[in-house]
Amino acid sequence: MTHLTIALDMMGGDHGPPVTIEAAVLAVKEFPHLHLFLCGDLVQLQDGLSGYADLPLERLQLVSTEQVVSMDERPSAALRSKTRSSMRKALELVEAGEADACVSAGNTGALLAMAYYVLKTLPGIDRPALISSLPTTSHKKVYLLDLGANVNCDSEILFQYAVMGSVMAEEVEGLTRPRVALLNVGEEQIKGNDQVKHTAQILSSVPGINYIGYIEGNDIFTDKADVVVTDGFVGNIALKACEGLGKLIITEVKRVSGKNLMTRVMARMALPILKKIYARVNPDQYNGASLIGLRGIVVKSHGNASSDAFLYAIREAMQEVARQVPNKIKHKIETLLMERP
């Protein structure tokens, strides 16, 4: 694409402008065709940008906003009272067609509520879902959804998630007929609750989805599936458990490697290997959960993201714009709904 525009919520997240400004600067320097709307407090943005030299200012447009959505604010309250916030403005720029996508590290619940209200869902989609990619043992990625947008889902919603996840894997990863699985308490067909069993029946009856059956939580990372579908309650717990385990392993490696002279020497010898492993599993490069199913592209960054992690979220949004993911989901859901018995 020769011209791509993304609206950034510069005030969102635990750190706000110090992180988002650095990420925005890195992004426009890396991608010459990228234009950014920087939505936030004008004084803070101008002060933050003043510390950088040789900026392509013609590709950085400041959008002054009066309000900030706090990280602990109730979604309903933010939807009603924060209509002049940086988050709301970034979404409205997408709705108006001035921006191709929105990226925010702000309050997840507020972003979900505002995006649903401002952008609306695609035809055939009842609720949007949060989806993100994770590493696997085969150096490929697996997409997991929903990550917390909807904690209560019936089989129809899970079917829609499977369609959206399949399209994401097709378009972003370039896969042909991605393998779609349902997360369950066992692989046997007799296991699971009625919700999961009924979803399995629906997916098995639609030839347009490459449904491969159930997988358990320990197989998310083993490359058994390209897309793993579950409700937001289970998906969010699974994701946070994985993140917590990753932090535990890193902490333990650091603790053990510095225990005495021998372990420090061994750690120094193993450093090249450890760096390669960290480069594969570094959570920064998997930052950016997409809120799919909307009539526009919205990417949610971790609230405590570093500038590098926020940059990855911007890259994710750029990929989805280039692949026109919402249009592909719209076409796919229309086709599959016609195929269903």
C-alpha positions as CSV (number, residue, x, y, z in Angstrom):
1,M,0.0,0.0,0.0
2,T,1.3,3.5,-0.9
3,H,-0.6,5.3,1.9
4,L,-1.8,3.9,5.2
5,T,-3.3,5.9,8.1
6,I,-3.7,4.7,11.7
7,A,-5.2,6.5,14.6
8,L,-3.4,6.1,17.9
9,D,-4.9,6.5,21.4
10,M,-1.8,8.3,22.8
11,M,-3.1,8.6,26.4
12,G,-4.1,5.0,26.9
13,G,-2.2,2.4,28.9
14,D,-0.3,2.4,32.2
15,H,2.5,4.7,30.8
16,G,0.7,6.9,28.3
17,P,2.6,9.3,26.0
18,P,6.2,8.4,27.0
19,V,5.6,4.9,25.5
20,T,3.1,5.8,22.7
21,I,5.2,8.7,21.4
22,E,8.4,6.7,21.1
23,A,6.5,3.9,19.3
24,A,4.9,6.3,16.9
25,V,8.2,7.8,16.1
26,L,9.7,4.4,15.5
27,A,6.8,3.5,13.3
28,V,6.9,6.5,10.9
29,K,10.7,6.1,10.6
30,E,10.3,2.4,9.7
31,F,7.4,2.7,7.3
32,P,7.7,5.6,4.8
33,H,4.0,5.1,3.7
34,L,2.6,5.3,7.2
35,H,0.6,8.3,8.4
36,L,-0.5,8.6,12.0
37,F,-3.2,10.5,13.9
38,L,-1.9,11.1,17.4
39,C,-5.0,11.6,19.6
40,G,-4.4,13.1,23.1
41,D,-3.4,16.0,25.2
42,L,-1.8,18.5,22.8
43,V,0.7,20.0,25.3
44,Q,2.0,16.5,26.3
45,L,2.2,15.4,22.7
46,Q,4.1,18.5,21.6
47,D,6.5,18.3,24.6
48,G,7.1,14.6,23.9
49,L,7.8,15.0,20.2
50,S,10.2,18.0,20.8
51,G,12.8,15.6,22.1
52,Y,13.1,13.9,18.6
53,A,15.1,15.2,15.7
54,D,14.4,14.8,12.0
55,L,10.8,13.8,12.4
56,P,8.5,13.5,9.3
57,L,6.0,15.9,10.8
58,E,3.9,15.9,7.6
59,R,3.0,12.3,8.5
60,L,2.3,12.9,12.2
61,Q,-1.0,14.8,12.7
62,L,-1.8,15.8,16.3
63,V,-5.5,15.6,17.3
64,S,-6.3,17.5,20.5
65,T,-8.6,15.7,22.9
66,E,-9.8,16.9,26.3
67,Q,-10.4,13.6,28.2
68,V,-8.6,10.4,29.1
69,V,-10.2,7.0,29.9
70,S,-8.6,5.8,33.1
71,M,-7.5,2.1,33.3
72,D,-10.0,1.4,36.1
73,E,-13.0,3.2,34.7
74,R,-16.2,1.3,34.2
75,P,-16.9,0.7,30.5
76,S,-20.5,1.9,30.8
77,A,-19.3,5.2,32.5
78,A,-16.6,5.7,29.9
79,L,-19.1,5.1,27.0
80,R,-21.5,7.8,28.4
81,S,-19.1,10.4,29.8
82,K,-15.8,10.1,27.8
83,T,-17.1,11.2,24.4
84,R,-14.2,13.7,24.0
85,S,-11.5,11.2,25.0
86,S,-8.4,10.2,23.0
87,M,-9.8,6.6,22.8
88,R,-13.2,7.7,21.4
89,K,-11.6,10.1,18.9
90,A,-9.3,7.4,17.5
91,L,-12.3,5.2,16.9
92,E,-14.4,8.0,15.4
93,L,-11.6,8.6,12.9
94,V,-11.9,5.0,11.7
95,E,-15.7,5.2,11.5
96,A,-15.4,8.4,9.4
97,G,-13.0,6.7,7.0
98,E,-10.1,9.1,7.8
99,A,-8.1,6.4,9.5
100,D,-7.7,2.7,8.3
101,A,-7.3,1.4,11.9
102,C,-7.1,2.3,15.6
103,V,-4.6,1.1,18.1
104,S,-5.0,1.6,21.9
105,A,-3.4,0.4,25.1
106,G,-6.2,1.7,27.1
107,N,-8.9,0.2,29.3
108,T,-10.0,-3.0,27.6
109,G,-13.6,-2.9,28.7
110,A,-14.0,0.7,27.6
111,L,-12.4,0.1,24.3
112,L,-14.7,-2.9,23.6
113,A,-17.8,-0.9,24.6
114,M,-16.8,2.2,22.5
115,A,-15.7,0.2,19.5
116,Y,-19.0,-1.8,19.5
117,Y,-21.0,1.4,19.8
118,V,-19.0,3.5,17.3
119,L,-18.1,1.0,14.6
120,K,-20.9,-1.7,15.0
121,T,-20.4,-5.3,14.0
122,L,-20.3,-6.8,10.6
123,P,-23.4,-8.4,9.1
124,G,-23.8,-11.9,10.5
125,I,-21.6,-11.2,13.5
126,D,-23.3,-10.9,16.8
127,R,-20.4,-10.0,19.0
128,P,-16.7,-9.0,18.3
129,A,-13.9,-11.1,19.8
130,L,-10.4,-10.5,21.0
131,I,-7.8,-12.6,19.1
132,S,-4.1,-12.8,19.3
133,S,-1.3,-15.1,18.0
134,L,0.9,-17.2,20.2
135,P,4.2,-19.2,19.4
136,T,4.2,-22.9,18.7
137,T,6.9,-25.6,18.8
138,S,7.1,-25.6,15.0
139,H,7.9,-21.9,14.7
140,K,4.4,-21.2,13.4
141,K,1.8,-19.1,15.1
142,V,-1.5,-20.2,16.6
143,Y,-4.5,-17.8,16.9
144,L,-6.5,-18.0,20.2
145,L,-9.9,-16.4,20.6
146,D,-11.9,-15.1,22.5
147,L,-9.5,-13.6,25.0
148,G,-12.0,-11.8,27.1
149,A,-14.4,-9.8,25.0
150,N,-17.4,-12.0,25.9
151,V,-17.3,-14.3,28.9
152,N,-20.7,-15.9,28.1
153,C,-21.0,-17.4,24.6
154,D,-23.5,-19.8,23.0
155,S,-22.6,-22.2,20.2
156,E,-23.7,-19.7,17.5
157,I,-21.2,-17.1,18.8
158,L,-18.4,-19.7,19.0
159,F,-19.2,-20.7,15.3
160,Q,-18.7,-17.0,14.3
161,Y,-15.5,-16.9,16.3
162,A,-14.2,-20.0,14.3
163,V,-15.0,-18.2,11.0
164,M,-13.3,-15.0,12.1
165,G,-10.2,-16.9,13.4
166,S,-10.0,-18.9,10.2
167,V,-10.0,-15.7,8.1
168,M,-7.4,-14.1,10.3
169,A,-5.0,-17.1,9.9
170,E,-5.7,-17.2,6.1
171,E,-5.0,-13.6,5.5
172,V,-2.3,-12.6,8.0
173,E,-0.4,-15.9,8.1
174,G,-1.1,-16.9,4.5
175,L,-2.4,-20.3,5.4
176,T,-4.7,-22.4,3.1
177,R,-7.6,-24.0,5.0
178,P,-6.3,-23.3,8.5
179,R,-6.9,-26.0,11.1
180,V,-9.6,-24.9,13.5
181,A,-10.1,-26.6,16.9
182,L,-12.3,-26.1,19.9
183,L,-10.6,-25.9,23.3
184,N,-12.0,-28.6,25.6
185,V,-11.3,-30.6,28.7
186,G,-10.4,-33.6,26.5
187,E,-10.0,-34.7,22.9
188,E,-12.7,-37.4,23.1
189,Q,-16.1,-36.5,21.5
190,I,-18.0,-37.5,24.6
191,K,-16.2,-34.8,26.7
192,G,-17.2,-31.2,27.2
193,N,-20.3,-29.2,28.0
194,D,-23.4,-28.8,25.8
195,Q,-22.1,-25.5,24.5
196,V,-18.9,-27.0,23.1
197,K,-20.6,-30.2,21.8
198,H,-23.2,-28.2,19.9
199,T,-20.5,-25.9,18.4
200,A,-18.6,-29.0,17.3
201,Q,-21.8,-30.3,15.5
202,I,-22.2,-26.9,13.7
203,L,-18.5,-26.7,12.6
204,S,-18.6,-30.3,11.4
205,S,-21.5,-29.6,9.1
206,V,-19.9,-26.6,7.3
207,P,-17.4,-27.6,4.6
208,G,-15.9,-24.1,4.4
209,I,-14.3,-24.5,7.8
210,N,-11.4,-27.0,8.3
211,Y,-12.6,-28.2,11.7
212,I,-10.3,-30.8,13.2
213,G,-12.0,-31.4,16.6
214,Y,-11.1,-30.8,20.2
215,I,-7.7,-30.0,21.7
216,E,-6.7,-29.6,25.4
217,G,-4.9,-26.6,26.9
218,N,-1.5,-28.3,26.8
219,D,-1.7,-28.6,23.0
220,I,-2.2,-24.9,22.2
221,F,1.5,-24.5,21.6
222,T,2.1,-27.9,19.8
223,D,1.0,-26.9,16.3
224,K,-2.0,-29.2,16.4
225,A,-4.2,-26.3,15.2
226,D,-3.8,-22.9,13.6
227,V,-6.9,-21.5,15.3
228,V,-8.2,-22.4,18.8
229,V,-11.7,-21.3,19.7
230,T,-13.2,-20.8,23.2
231,D,-15.3,-18.4,25.1
232,G,-13.8,-15.2,26.6
233,F,-13.8,-16.6,30.2
234,V,-11.7,-19.6,29.4
235,G,-9.6,-17.8,26.8
236,N,-8.6,-15.0,29.1
237,I,-7.7,-17.4,31.9
238,A,-5.6,-19.5,29.5
239,L,-3.8,-16.5,28.1
240,K,-3.0,-15.0,31.6
241,A,-1.8,-18.4,32.9
242,C,0.6,-18.7,29.9
243,E,1.9,-15.2,30.5
244,G,2.4,-15.9,34.2
245,L,4.2,-19.1,33.4
246,G,6.5,-17.3,31.0
247,K,7.4,-14.6,33.6
248,L,8.0,-17.4,36.2
249,I,10.5,-19.2,33.8
250,I,12.3,-15.9,33.0
251,T,12.5,-15.0,36.7
252,E,13.8,-18.5,37.7
253,V,16.4,-18.5,34.9
254,K,17.8,-15.2,36.2
255,R,17.7,-16.3,39.8
256,V,19.4,-19.6,39.2
257,S,22.0,-18.2,36.8
258,G,23.2,-15.6,39.4
259,K,23.3,-18.0,42.3
260,N,27.1,-18.5,42.4
261,L,30.2,-18.2,40.3
262,M,29.6,-21.6,38.6
263,T,26.1,-20.8,37.5
264,R,27.1,-17.4,36.3
265,V,29.8,-18.9,34.1
266,M,27.4,-21.5,32.8
267,A,24.8,-18.8,32.1
268,R,27.4,-16.8,30.2
269,M,28.2,-19.8,28.0
270,A,24.5,-20.5,27.4
271,L,23.7,-16.8,26.7
272,P,23.5,-17.2,22.8
273,I,21.0,-20.0,23.2
274,L,19.0,-18.2,25.8
275,K,18.8,-15.1,23.6
276,K,17.5,-17.2,20.7
277,I,14.8,-18.7,22.9
278,Y,13.8,-15.4,24.3
279,A,13.6,-13.9,20.8
280,R,11.0,-16.6,20.0
281,V,8.9,-16.3,23.1
282,N,9.4,-12.6,23.9
283,P,5.8,-11.5,24.7
284,D,6.4,-8.0,23.1
285,Q,6.3,-9.5,19.6
286,Y,2.9,-11.0,20.3
287,N,1.5,-7.8,21.7
288,G,-1.6,-6.6,20.0
289,A,-4.9,-8.4,20.3
290,S,-7.3,-7.6,17.4
291,L,-10.9,-6.8,18.1
292,I,-12.4,-8.6,15.1
293,G,-15.9,-8.7,13.9
294,L,-16.3,-5.0,13.7
295,R,-16.8,-2.7,10.6
296,G,-13.3,-1.4,11.2
297,I,-9.9,-2.5,12.5
298,V,-9.1,-2.1,16.2
299,V,-6.0,-3.4,17.9
300,K,-5.7,-3.6,21.6
301,S,-2.2,-3.4,23.1
302,H,-1.3,-4.5,26.6
303,G,-1.7,-1.7,29.1
304,N,1.8,-2.1,30.4
305,A,3.4,-2.4,27.0
306,S,6.8,-1.0,26.3
307,S,7.4,1.2,23.2
308,D,8.7,-1.9,21.3
309,A,5.5,-3.8,22.2
310,F,3.3,-0.9,21.2
311,L,5.2,-0.8,17.9
312,Y,4.3,-4.5,17.4
313,A,0.6,-3.6,17.9
314,I,0.9,-0.9,15.2
315,R,2.5,-3.4,12.8
316,E,-0.4,-5.8,13.5
317,A,-2.9,-3.1,12.6
318,M,-1.0,-2.4,9.4
319,Q,-1.0,-6.1,8.4
320,E,-4.8,-6.3,8.9
321,V,-5.3,-3.1,6.8
322,A,-3.2,-4.4,4.0
323,R,-5.1,-7.7,4.0
324,Q,-8.5,-6.0,4.4
325,V,-9.4,-8.5,7.1
326,P,-12.9,-7.0,7.9
327,N,-14.0,-7.3,4.3
328,K,-12.7,-10.9,4.1
329,I,-14.6,-11.8,7.3
330,K,-17.8,-10.3,5.9
331,H,-17.5,-12.3,2.7
332,K,-16.6,-15.5,4.5
333,I,-19.5,-15.3,7.0
334,E,-22.0,-14.6,4.2
335,T,-20.7,-17.6,2.3
336,L,-20.7,-20.0,5.2
337,L,-24.1,-19.0,6.4
338,M,-25.5,-20.0,3.0
339,E,-23.6,-23.4,3.3
340,R,-25.0,-24.3,6.7
341,P,-27.7,-27.0,6.7
